[in-house]
């Protein structure tokens, strides 16, 4: 393979790599939001999360971690979310679907900024992870400002917009396309 061909290959980081870009408090909030809303999620999300919870989340005193009280299950899910890409992907997919209006607005914003995106209905959990290439001239601060200007009456947090950008684009701000490496940006 020539050097040019090698440069065009896309690198992926597993889905649990998102933890390097999230604060502990925000990670806990995302997990809490998903698990609290689990009964209201579509069957496919609920079944997948329950299956992965039984398999990957260890709750002392419970053979079936799905049966643990919600506050204990939330706390016990954090270490698995940090280490298991399948669980991280399932929880993020459910989180994004639960925030459908935000998802659609972030998608429209990124399209208007000429980001290359998969269609919204694509099951991102089937991908090997997040791409490491990030468009030059973009960062969470700029994207949050653009979102606020585009949708001034939409109430959300910068953290939610940033995480939705990462999920919809399936990209982590690891390498910038036209500026080399970028500093790691944290979703607070």
Helices and strands as residue ranges (DSSP letters): H 3-7, E 12-13, G 15-21, H 24-36, G 38-40, H 43-56, G 65-67, H 70-83, H 85-98, H 100-112, G 124-126, E 130-134, H 140-150, H 158-169, E 171-176, E 180-181
